[in-house]
Amino acid sequence: MKIMDFLSKKAIGADIKSTKKEDVIRELVDLLIASEEIDKKYRNKLIEQLMAREALGSTAIGQGVGIPHTKSECVNKLIAVFGLSQAGVDFDSLDGEKAYIFFLLIAPIDSAGPHLKALARISRLLKDKYFRDALRECKDEKSILKVIVQEDEKKI
């Protein structure tokens, strides 16, 4: 599974402005809406579902990475949005560090396999310090997309 199988090229934000966890999630959901991957009528429900998942335990996995995710009846295929915060956000990370790199994932209710594969793929790629650093150095959506596509081609 490649990241570009579920990440829309239009659902990439190079300059997340929010400084609080819930606001970051709102901003990422809004990017999905702007990319026309989800209907705006699902905005509040998705934010609620994502925050309910965060209440179970933070999805910030450390090393500057957050992977907020949920399953929802609001989607019929696995979709993702990528966001980069230049300043970093306190996302209740396991290592206590700020999160800069965000992959928000939404899967259909009945898709345990693809959902878990996508989470595993993202986690595995983001364990690579070179990949994280390359993403952090990006200043626009085009360069983020290029880094992700290059990494996707390397590791399958």
Secondary structure, 3 states (H helix, E strand, C coil): CCHHHCEEEEEEECCCCCCEHHHHHHHHHHHHHHCCCCCHHHHHHHHHHHHHHHHHCCCEEECCEECCEEEECCCCCCEEEEEEEEEEEECCCCCCCCEEEEEEEEEECCCHHHHHHHHHHHHHHHCCHHHHHHHHHCCCHHHHHHHHHHHHHHCC
